[in-house]
Amino acid sequence: MKKILGIIVGVLLVFVAIGVAMQEAIVERMMPNIVAQNLERDVVRDLPDGLHVFVCGAGSPMPNPNAGGPCLVVIAGQDVYVVDAGTGGSRTMALGGVNPGAVKGLFLTHFHSDHIDGLGEMMLQRWVGGTHSAPLPVYGPVGVGTIVDGFNMAYTPDFGYRVAHHGEDIVPRSGAGGSAVSFAVPPQGQAVTVLEEGGLTVIAFSVDHSPVSPAVGYRFDYKGRSVTISGDTAKSANLEKFAQGTDLLMHEGLAANLVKIMEQSARQAGRDNLAKIFFDIQDYHATPVEAAQSAETAGAKMLGFYHIVPPLLVKPMEGLFLRGVEDAYSGPVVVSTDGTFYHMPAGTDDVSVD
């Protein structure tokens, strides 16, 4: 009996080995086609003319295995722009079929670390992914030059390595890094036009993220479609003013009911420093209900949440995050995840999500 069992086990091991070898051979044969399909993939090329928003980061500074730091891609026609550069943003873009090499400009809402910590990688991937001969324009309030100069300095050795390895034809040294384009934050009730080209107009307006200053939101208008982006802010009447009639309001949201639980848990665990941070962050972010109230006041067609605090790690947490929102806002609400895509085709009133 032992000999028979030994023979059976031996035969099974042979079949397993054959199966593994066949799987490797199959993957090896399929890999060229898979790689080619991924390299040829370009979701921007296939989009209808209009405004589109791709969420390249729905998260916050809190660790989240399912979301990167705050990052939004705004596509106007075939032109690609990015708002904020949280951790992993450029990689999420690539996974979603949006080539970081196609980015024409990047807009920073403010200089909190979670909004800039992916900037170096974003600039690098844009450079090598598009063989650019000029740096990435980085728009932001006065002070953005310090941010961009710091990343350029940190990446200077890397720029040299890549030019030496790949050559100027592939990675022109003149296209490395970023170039700051600063503007003064306008007073309450006023906005400043930051960019106007190809039928796209981008304005900036101040928001309330005190003591963080400067802090702005942006509105993109293109062929009758619009998206307004809050950046980090407490409930803001100024945002409501400049978001009037917007098709899509992308607003941050901090669920105080959930953060309070985290604060209490931190105190019970003896993590008083963390408890203090959880307490402090509640006064300079908007709750989901406050964001919904702003969307209703502005008459936004759709409200999309991003920069979501805390991470919604299980589905029931989404219901707790949205508690009271439907009473404050009459339109559709989307809790974004990395990869959420909003579409606003020109010549229509449609706002759709996939």
N, C-alpha and C positions, 0 to 999 in steps of 0.2 A: 504493500500500500504506500509506503514512504517513497519507494522508487517511482510509482505511478504519479504521486503528487509532485515529486521533483520534476518529472518529465513535463507535467502539465504547466507547472510554474515556469519552467524553462521555455516552453513553447509560447506562453503568454508574454514573457519578457522579449522574445524574439519579435512577436507581433507588435509590441509596444515600440521597440526600437525601429522597426520598419515604418510604423505610423509616424514617429517623430521625424525620421528621415524624409518621408513623403511630404510631411507638412513643411519642412524646410525647403524642399525642392519646389513645392507649390508657391510658397512665399517668394522664393527667389525668381520664379518665372513671372509672378504677378507684379513684383515690386517696380519694374520700369514703367509699367502702365499707370500704377497708382501714383508714383512720383510725378510723372508727366501730367496727369490729370490735376494734381494739387498745384503744380507750378503754373498751369494754364488757367486755373480757377481765378476769376475776377468778378466778384459780385457787383462791384460798382459799375462795371461795363454793362451789366444786364439790367440795371435799375431804370425805371421810367424817369423822365425828366421831372425834377421837383426837389423837395427837401427830404432827407432821410437821416435818421439818428441811430447809430449803432453804439450799444453800451459796451465799451471796452473795459469797464470797471465799475461795478455797482456797490463796492464795499467802502470801508472806512479804515481808520488806523487799527481797529480791532482785528485780531487774527480770524480769518475766515477761509476754510479750505475750498470754498465754492465761489469766491469773488475776489477780484483784485482791487487795488486802490482806485479812487474816483477818476474816471476817464470816459469821455464821450467823443465819438466821431460824428461830425456833422458833414453830410455830403450834399452839396448844392450842384445839381446837374451832374457833372463828372469830376468836380473839384472836391478834394478831401481836406477837411480841417479837423483838428483835435482840440478839445477843451479839457485842460488839466491832464497831467501825466502821472497817475498813480502807478504803484508797483504792478508790473505784468501787463500794462496796457498794450504795448506794441505786440506782445506775444498773443494776446487775445485777439487783436486785430488780424494777425496772420492766420490764426486758427479759424476765424470767421470769414476768411477770404477777402479781407480788406488789406491791401498791400501797404505796409508802413512807408515804403519807398515812394508812395504817391502823395504823401502829406504835403500840402502847400503852405500851411501855417499852423501854429499852435498857440492857443490862448490860455493864459493862467488867470484864474479867478482871485487867487491870493497865494501866499507863500508858506502856508502850513506844510509840514514835511510830507504828509500823505498825498498832497496834490502835486508835488514836484519830484518825489523820490524815484520815479520812473523816467525822468526827463533825459538823463544821460543815455539810457538804452533807446528811448524813442528817437533821439537825435542820431544815434549810431545806426539804428535799423533803417531810418529814412535815408541816410547817406549811402550806405552800402547797398540798400535795396533799390535805389533809383539812380545810382551813378551821378549824383547831383554835383554841380560845380559851384554852387553857392550854399551857404549855411541855411539851416532851417530858421525862418522868421518866427520868433517867440514874442507874442504880444502880451503885454501886461501893464499894470499900474507902475508908476515910478518906483524904482527899486528892482525891477525885473532884470536890469543890467547886471546887478550883483549876483543874482541867481545864475544867469546864463554864463557869466564870466567864470564863476566857480566851477560849473560843470565842464566848461571848455578846458580849464586848467587841469582838472582832475583827469580828463580823458586825453590830454595831449600826448603822453607816451603811447597810448593805444592807437591814436591817429597815425603816429609814425610807424608803428609795427605793421599796420594794415597796408599803408602805402608801400612800404618796403617789400611786403610779401606779395601783394596783388598787383601793384603798379598804378601809376597815375591814370591810365586809361580806364581802369575799373573803379578805383576810388580816388577821384581827384582831391588832392589835399585842400583845395579851395572850398570844397563842399562840406568839409567836416564840421561838426558841432552846430551851434546855433548863433543867431544874431538877434539881439534884443531890440524890440520896437516898443518903447514906453509911451504912456499917455498919463496925463493928470486925471485923477478921479474927479468927476464933476460933482458939484454940490447936489444936495437933495432936490429932486424935482427936475433935474437936468440930466441929459445923456450926452455922450460923446461918440461920434462916428469913428470907429477904429479901422474899418476896412470897407472899401467900396470897389468891387471889381466883378466883371462877368455877370452882372445882374444881381449880385449878392451884396447886401448891406449888413454890416455887423456893428451894433452899438453896444456900449458899456454903460452901466449905471451902478451907483453905490448901493451896497447892502449892509446889514448890521451884523457884524461878526465880532463886535468889541469884546476883548481888547485887541483883537487882530485887525490891523489896519496897515495898508489899504485892503479892501475886499470889494469885489464887484461881481455882478451878474452880467450876462450877455444875452442879446436878442439877435437872431439871424433871420433876415427876410429875403426871400428869393421867389420871384414869379408868383406873388400873391400868397405864398405859404410862409409860415413862421414857426420858429421854436424859441422859447425863452428858457434860459438856464440860470438857476438860482446861485450856483456856487454854494458856499457855506453861509448860512444866515439865520438869524432869528426871524420871526414873522415880520415882513417888511412891506410897509405901505408903498415905498418907492418901487419895489419890485412889482407890486400890483399895478402901479401906474404904467410902467413900461411893458407889462405883459398883457395889456388890454387887447382882447380879441385874438390872442395867440392861438395857433392850432394846437400846439403841444407845450405844456409847461413841465419841464424836467426840474423837479424840486428835491432837495435833500430832505431827510426825515429822521428824527430821533424819537423813538417811542419811550417817553418818560416813564410809563408804567413798567416797562421791562428794565430800563436802566436803574430805576429805584431798587428793583429786586437784586440787581447785580451789586449795587452800592451796599445794601444790607448784608448780602452774602460775603462781600469783601471784609466788612467790619467783623462779622462772625468768625472769619478765617484769620483775623489778626492782621489783615492787609490794609491798615489804615491809610497808607499813602494812595493805594489804588481806590479805596472808597472815596477819598477826597477828590480824586480825578473824576470818578463817576458822578459825584455830586456837582462838580464845577461845570462839566460839559453840558448840563441841562439848560444853562441860561443863555447859550449863544447858538443854539440850533432850534429849528422849528419842529414842532411835533407834527405827526401825520395829519392830525385834525387841523392845525394851523395852516399847513400847506394846502389842505383841501379848501379851507376858507379863502385863502389867497387865490386859488384856482377859480373858485366861484365868483369872487369879486372881480377878477380879471376877465371872466367869461371865456376861459380856456376851453377848447373842445375836448382835450384829454389831459389827464394828469399822470405823469410817470415819475415814480420814486427812484432815486439813486442815492449814493452816499448813505446807505441804510445802516442805522445804528439801533440796536445791536445786530450782529449777524443772525439771520433767521435760519437756524440750523435744522429745524424740523418744521413740517408744514403747519401745524397748529400755531406756531409763533407768528405766522403771517396774519392770521385772524386777530391775534392780540395786537400786532403792529397797526392794523387797519381799524381797530375799534373806534367807532364814532365818525369815521371818514364819510360813510355814505349819508350821514345826516348833515354833513357840512358842504358836500359837493354833489351836484346832480349829474355830472358827466362820468365817463368811463375812467377807471383807475387801474394802473398797471404797476405792480411791484417788480421792478426790473431785476434781471439777473445778468451776469456776464453773457453777452451774445444776443440779448434782446434787440430787435430791430424795429424801429418805427418808420412808417412810410407816409409821406404827404405828397402825392403826385400833383404836378402843376395842372391848372385848369379844372381842378375838382375841389370839393370840400372834404374829401375822405381823409381820415387818419386811421391807419391800420397797424397791426402789430404782428410780428412773427418771431 
